[in-house]
């Protein structure tokens, strides 16, 4: 089975795993998915992730993070740029979810980064998803 959008599949698995109160989920590995997980970990939305080689494409094991009373750290995560409609933004027009309380994940020529780091580096790119 081929996936037409592995990033949307990863985001859906994270969303479903949080609602089911799972500690870990497995996702098919790709460089972009790994970059998104790295940004989510740096921003404090994920506990950890690691790549597991299985002799094929590989897997990403994502360790989900919950608050002190067991509440979900990620309340909403959704895909912005889709295969049917790509969304690009320059550094002046980068989205600010919840007026800076959330993050947007951007794929740039310098790699996958959060909207805050894009503003610091003065680069724009494809808006992958928004998290809050």
Secondary structure as UniProt FT lines:
FT   HELIX           6..19
FT   TURN            20..21
FT   STRAND          24..28
FT   HELIX           31..42
FT   TURN            43..44
FT   STRAND          46..52
FT   STRAND          59..64
FT   TURN            68..69
FT   STRAND          77..79
FT   TURN            83..84
FT   STRAND          88..89
FT   HELIX           91..93
FT   HELIX           97..100
FT   STRAND          103..108
FT   TURN            109..110
FT   STRAND          111..114
FT   HELIX           115..121
FT   STRAND          125..131
//
